[in-house]
Amino acid sequence: MACGNKTDKEGLVRLVAPPGGGVEVDVSGKAPGRGAYICREGVCAVDELRKGRIDSTLRRLMTEQEWLALRSSIQEATALR
């Protein structure tokens, strides 16, 4: 997790870098590819999330357009809870 806090899986959102490219929110939590978890609330929620940290963790460089789309998807996913 980006913030280092420990919580149960229901309190997390999984991001995944699928083999085909890009980065997306993994709603099922089972999509193939390198994954990273962020809190639904708290320190690593959208406002505190940094592109470079996600790029590094997922070993994938995102364009600014991909980053903006991902942030929007994260906001939607965290609002569902």
C-alpha positions in Angstrom: 0.0 0.0 0.0 1.2 3.5 -0.8 0.8 4.8 2.8 2.0 1.7 4.6 -1.1 1.3 6.7 -2.6 -2.2 7.3 -6.3 -2.8 6.7 -8.6 -5.4 5.4 -9.1 -6.0 1.7 -12.5 -4.3 1.7 -10.8 -1.1 2.6 -8.6 -1.1 -0.4 -8.8 -0.5 -4.1 -6.5 -2.5 -6.4 -4.8 -0.9 -9.4 -3.4 -3.2 -12.1 -1.0 -2.9 -15.0 -2.4 -5.5 -17.4 0.0 -7.3 -19.8 -1.5 -5.4 -22.8 -0.5 -2.0 -21.4 -2.0 0.9 -19.4 -3.1 1.0 -15.8 -6.7 0.5 -14.5 -8.7 0.0 -11.4 -9.3 -3.7 -10.8 -12.8 -3.9 -9.4 -12.8 -7.7 -9.2 -9.4 -7.8 -7.5 -8.4 -10.7 -9.7 -7.3 -9.2 -13.0 -4.0 -10.5 -14.4 -1.0 -8.2 -14.2 1.1 -6.4 -11.7 -1.0 -4.9 -8.9 -0.9 -2.2 -6.3 -3.3 -1.4 -3.5 -4.4 2.0 -2.3 -6.7 2.9 0.6 -10.3 3.8 -0.2 -9.9 6.6 2.4 -7.0 8.2 4.1 -3.4 9.0 3.2 -3.3 7.3 -0.2 -6.7 8.2 -1.4 -6.8 10.2 -4.7 -5.9 13.6 -3.4 -2.6 12.4 -2.0 -1.8 9.8 -4.7 1.3 10.6 -6.8 1.8 9.5 -10.4 5.5 8.7 -9.9 4.7 6.4 -7.0 2.2 4.4 -9.0 4.5 4.4 -12.1 7.3 3.0 -9.9 5.2 0.4 -8.1 3.5 -0.9 -11.2 6.7 -0.6 -13.3 4.7 1.2 -16.0 5.1 4.8 -17.2 1.7 6.5 -17.7 1.1 9.4 -20.0 -0.6 12.5 -18.4 -3.9 11.5 -20.2 -3.7 7.9 -18.8 -3.0 9.4 -15.3 -6.0 11.7 -15.4 -8.3 8.8 -16.6 -6.9 6.6 -13.8 -7.5 9.3 -11.1 -11.1 9.6 -12.4 -11.6 5.8 -12.2 -10.1 5.7 -8.7 -12.5 8.5 -7.5 -15.5 6.5 -8.9 -14.3 3.3 -7.2 -13.7 4.9 -3.9 -17.2 6.6 -4.0 -18.9 3.2 -4.4 -18.0 2.3 -0.8 
